Amino acid sequence: MPFSEKRKYERKPYVKPLKYYLTDSHMDKLEVKEIEYEGVSVDICEGGIGMITAYPLNEGDTLFFKDEIKVNNLIATSGVVKWLQRLADTTYRLGLEFSDVCLHREHGLIL
């Protein structure tokens, strides 16, 4: 049986370096520590972004982008890991669903 993806939005190629950070949930609530990492985006749609990183994330982790992701009229500042796949010892492919996104077009994402 062939595999078919059912997605709400069409993905477009989008290869850019990304800097992101996580907040350390084990820190005292009065002191928030940001831990910064780097990755490379692979594709993007109105609902999220695919990326590759060396940091082993978990489903449900929230990433905050150091610089907003701006493509046409889409602006995203954070995303939640929806799935991940280990590609090599220190390389991971993951899919993020934007958790804070603004869209200013009715016709969707144009790249």
N, C-alpha and C positions, 0 to 999 in steps of 0.2 A: 504494500500500500504506500503510495507516495506521500511524503510529508508536505503539508501545506500550512502556511502561517496565516492566521486570521488576526489581522492588526487593524486597529481603529484608524491609524495614520500611516501613510506611505513613508518609508525611510528613504533618506537621500544620503549619498556619500558626504562625509564631513570629516576631514582629517586635519586636526589641529592639536598642538600641545595644550594640555590642560593642567592647571595647578588647582589642587583642591585640599580641603582640610576636614578633619574630623574633630569633634570635641571629645575630650577624654572624659567619659562618663564616670570614671572612678575618682575623679577629683572632687574636692569639697565644693559644694554648690556656690560658695562665695568666690571661688577662684576657678575660672574656666581656662583650660589650657588648650590651645589649638595646635594640632599636629599636622604639619603640611606635607603633602605628597605630590607626585607628578604622574601624569598619564598621557595617553594620546587618544583622542576621539576617533571613531571609525565611521559612524553614521549618526543621523539625527532625524527626528520628526517632531511634530508639534507636541507629542506626549512624552518624549524622552530622548536619551542619547546612549549610543553604544561606545564603549571605550576599552582600552587595554591599559593595565597598570601592573606594577611589580608588587604592590601591597596586597596581602591576602585579606580581602574584605569579606563580609558576611551578608547574606540576604537580610534586608531590613535596615542595614546601616544607612545613615543619612550623610551625604557628602555635601559640602558647601564649596562652591566654586570661588576661588580667590578673585577672579575677574568674572563678571557676569558673562554668560554666553549670550551673544547678540547675533542673530541671523535674521536679516530682513526686519520684520516687526515682532519677532519672538525674543523675549528676554527672560533668562532663567538664572536663578541664583543658587539652587540646591536641587538634589535628587535623591531618591531612595533606591538602593540596590534591589532589583526585582529578581535577578538571576545572575549566576556567575559560573564560569567554566575555567578550570585550570588548563592552560595551554602547555606550560613547561614548569620546571621547578620554581621559578620566580616570576612567571608571567600569567596573568589572569585576564580573561575577556569577560566583561559584564554588561548588563543592561540596566540603565537607570531610568526611573520614571520621574519626570520633573515634579517637584513638590511645591515649587514656587515659580510660576511662569506667568508672563503677561503676553497676550496676543493682541495685536492692534489691527488685524486684517480679517476680513470675513472669508477670504479665498484661500487661506492656509499658507503654508511654508513654501517659499520659492527659493531655490538655490541656483 
